[in-house]
């Protein structure tokens, strides 16, 4: 869960402001016309949801959402109406598992490619896989498995997805330790890693190990992922202390389970030195807040939040704002918002107009999507 530094994110790419795809969102620029948009500063967009896990601003200007039980939906952000829904038949939602992360292909409007990651029963073994679907005629079809046999469990499954904006885009996948600590430091296991593959499922030639999707290792349960400032940021659950925000670098080790937090406990220093462990950008210290969804804000709509990482948490049910320094490598200040307003918060996304959306994770059909137009 800590990592050293090798090369920076080796993702020298041209970033494009594309809303809630978790790829350098909410950028500067004129906001699109929105005269008909509801004007409340805080608004419930959609209610009656069941454990939503991913929300992203789709390339069709709708909010796309996964629910852990296996449902993918598209929701009109103005009206809250569900305009599309589809249940993936082989999703198995055990404990914290089920349908998790999702991302759209950069050319989604023309090819309909939708990437998902979820748990299922593989010959009696609970397993995780990444599957690309094609959205056409208001349904999902043509499933193509890109990577399979990712260890899964009732806890610690990850898993967020992110597609880079470059000439040859790459798909990043976060995976948890699947409650098996022996897998995390094993480079031949897919558990406890950040993985990097091509959009067709093949392995990029510049990955650290030839033929291996591994990009970094030593992760416990990363559930937030965003690309901003040419840097790849993740959030990661600690055990009982030291939830983290990390900056991911190629072939770095983030330490778990040998290291928890900033290499400051007895016995950690030697492991950190020998294994090129990179220390976190931020930790929660002696407590745990259960960090989850992460996004980047840089829009004029909420000036106080410009150049900030926005992170939501489950345990203390809070939206955290981390103001970054000029190069994105440090945090200048932080602030907490809306603690406990809606219960446990699972994910966050940002529209091109700078509106912020949160989804809750309370269960019982009581979950909601909230829109924020101004800071509290």
N, C-alpha and C positions, 0 to 999 in steps of 0.2 A: 503494500500500500504506500510506498514511497518510491522515488525513483531517482537515479542519478542523471547526469547529463552527458550526452554523447554528441549528437547533432541536434539542432533545434528541431522543429517538427518536420524538417525536410519536406515541407509542403510549400515550396515556393510557388505560390499560386496567386492568381488574380481573383480577389474576393469580390463578390457581387452582393449588394444588399437585396436579399430575397425573402424578407419577412421571417416567419417562425420556423424555417427549416433548420434553425440552430446553426446557421452559417453566416456570421457577421451581419446580424439583423438590425432593423430599426435605425438605418443610417440617416445621415443628413440628407436634406433635399426637400423639395416642395411636397407637401402632403397632397394625396389625390383628393378630388372634390368629394365632400362628404356631407352636403347640406341636408340629406335625408337621414343621417345617422342619428340614433338616439343620443341625447345630450347629457345623460347622467354621468357623473364622475365615477361612480361605482354602480355596476349593473349585473344582475344575474342573467346571463345569456341563455343558459340551458340548465334545467334541473332534472331530477329523476334518473340520474345516471348511476351505473354500478361499477365502481373501481376503474374509472378512466386512468390510463397509464401514460399515453402519449397524446399531446395536442401539438399540431403544427399548422402554420398558415399555408394553405395549399396554393398552388400556382393558378388555381381557378378562383382565388379570393374567398374560399370557404375555409372553415376550421375543420381539419381532418383529425380524427380521434380514434384511438384504440381503447377498448375496454378489456380488462384482464380475462373475462370469460370467453373472449374470442371474436368480439364484434368490432368491425371497422365501420365508421360513419363519417359523413361529411355534413357539417352544420352551417347554415347561413348565419354569419356573425351579427347581422342586423336584426333578424327576426327570431333567431333561435330554432327555426324550423329544421328538422332533419331532412335533407334532400337526397341522401343515399345511405344505405346501410347493408352490410353483408356479414354473415357469420361464417368464419373459417371453420370447417367441419372437424379438423383433427386437433384443434387446440385442446389441451388438458390443463385446467387451472387448479393445480394442487398448491395449497398454502399461498405463498407469495408469487407462485409461478402462473403461467398462462400466456396470453398475448401481451407483448411488451412494446418494444420500440418500433418505429415506423419512419420512413422517409420517402420522399418522391424523387424520381429521376429528374435531373435538370431539364430534360425535354418531356416532362410528364404530359403536357398538354397535347403533344403530338404522338408519343408512344404509349402513354398510359401506364408506365412501369411504376409500381408501388412496392417498396422493399419493406418486409416485416421480419420480426424475430419473435419466436414463440416456443413454448414447451409442448411436448407431445409424448405419446407412449411409443417407444421404439422397441418392439419385441419384448415388452415387459419392463423396459428400463426407461425411467423418466429422463428425457433428453431435450436439448434445445437445437434449433436450426434457424437459418436465415433463408427466407423464401421470397422470391420476386413474383408478384402477381401482375396481370395486365388489366387495367381498368378500361372497360369498353361497354357500351350499351347499358350503362347504369348497373354493372355488376363486376365482380372480380373473377378472373379465370386464368387459364394457362399457367398454373403454378410451376415455378422452376426453383429447385433447391440449389442454393449457391454454396452453402457450407452447412455441414451436418455433424452430428455426434459431438456437440458441445455439451459437456457435463451439466446436469441440472439437478435441482433438489427443491424441497419445499421452501428453502430460503436461499438468498445470495445467488441470483441468476443474472445480475445486471438488469437490463441490457438496452442501451441506447444505440441508435444508428445515426451516421452522418455521412453525407456525400460532399466531397471537396469540389470547389469550383475552379477547375484547371483544364488544360487542353485534354488530358487523359484523366478524368475524374476517378477518385478512389472511394471505396466504402469503408468507413471505420466502424467497428463493432466493439462494444464494451461487454466483457463477461465477468461474472462473479466466481468466487471460489467453490460454489456449489456445496458448501459445508464440508469440503474435503481439503484440509490444509496441505496435504502431501502433493497436490496437483499444481499449486500456485507457482512454485519455483522450477517446475519441470517444463522445459521449453517445448517438449513434445505433447503437452496437454493444452487444450484450448481454454481451460478454466483459469480465471484470475488474470486475464490478459486484456490488452487492447489489440484487436486484430485489424489487419488492413488487407483488403482484397480489391481486385478489379470489379467493375460492375457486372461482368459476366461470371464472376465466381473464381476466375483464375488468380494466381498469385503474382503480384508485381515483381519484376526482376530486381528492383532495388530494395526489397524487404531485407531485414537484417540477416535472416537465414534463408538460403535458397529453397524454394518450394514450401516454405512455412509461412502461414498468415500472421505470425507473431510480429507485433510492432513494439510493444513494451510488456513487461511482466511485473508480478508482485502486487497484484490488485486484489482487494477483498470483495468489494461489491459496488462498482461504479455505476451510478444511475443518473448522471448529468453529463452532457457533452455539447460543447459549442466551439466553433472556430471563429476567432476574432484576432485582429492585430497580427495576422500570420502566425498565431499561436493556437494550439489545441488545448482547451481547458476541460477538466472533468471534475465532478464531485464524487466523493467516495465515502462510504459508511465506515466509521471506526467501530471497534467492539463496544467498549463502555466509555471510551475517551477518544479524542482526536479524530472526529470527522474531518475530512480534508477537501480542499480544492488543490488540484495539481495541474501543472503545465506539463503536458506529455511531450517527450522527446524520443526520437528514434533509438530503439535498443536500450533504453534506460530501465533500471530496476527500481520499483517503488517500495520494495522492502517486505511486504506482507508474506508470511506471518512472522518473520523474524524482527520486523521493525514496525512500530506503531507511532506515527507522528514524526517529529523532527530529529530522529537519531540522538535522543537525549537521555535514554534510559540505560541502565546497566546492561552491558553486553551487546548493545546495538552498534556502538561506534566501529568495532572491527568488521562487522558484517557490512555496514555502510561503505567503509573504505574498500573492502575487498570486492564488492559487487556493484560499485558505481551507482549507489542509491541516490536518487534526487529527492531533496526535502520538499515538503509541501509549500505552496504559495500561502496557504492559510490553514489553520486547524481550529477546532472548537475547544481545544485545551482539555481540561479535566472533566468536561461533560460531553454528552452526545446530543445532537439536535436532530439526527436522522436526515442528512442532506439528500436532496433529490434533484428535480429538474433545474437546469441551468440555461441561461440565455444571455445575450449581450445587447445592451441598449445604447443607442447613439443618435437619438432623434430629438428634434426641437420641441416636440409636444410636451415633454416633461424635462425641462432644461436641467433640473437638479440631478437627473439620473444619467446624463450624457457620459459616455465612456465608462460605463459601469457594467460589471457582471451582476445579474439578478438571479438569485438562487432561492428556491422554495424548500421547506423542510416539513417533515412529517411529525416528529415528536413535539416540537414547540410551535408548529403550525404558523410559520412566519415567512414573510418575504424579506430576504436579506439583500441589501444593496452594497456592493463593493466598488468604490470609485478607484479606477486604475490610474497608474502613472502614465507618462507619455508613451513609453514603449510597451506597456501592458505586462511588464514583468514584476510589478509590485502593486500593492494596495495602499492608497493614500489615506482612505478613510472608509468607514462602514456605518451603516444605519439599518435599523430593523423597522419593518412596517407590518401593520395589520395582524399582529400576533393574536391568534385564536379567533379571528373574525369568522372564518368559515370551517374551521377544523383542519385536519391533516391536509397538507398541500403536496401534490404529486408532481405536477409539471407546469411549465410556463412557456408561453410563446409570445411573439411580438409581431404586430402587423406592420406593413410598410409605412402606414400613417402614424406609427408610434404608439398605438394602443397596446396595452399589456393584458394578456389573458392567463388566468390561473385555473387549474382543475384540482378538485379535492379528491381525497381517498378515504372516505369515511364508511363506505359500504351501506348495506340496507336499502339500496335504491335512493339514497339521500345525497348523492354527489352532484356537484354543480360545476359549470364553467362560469367564471367571473370576468368581467371586463373592467379595466382600470384606465381612465382617461387622464386623470391628474393624480399627482402624489398626495398622500395624506399629510 
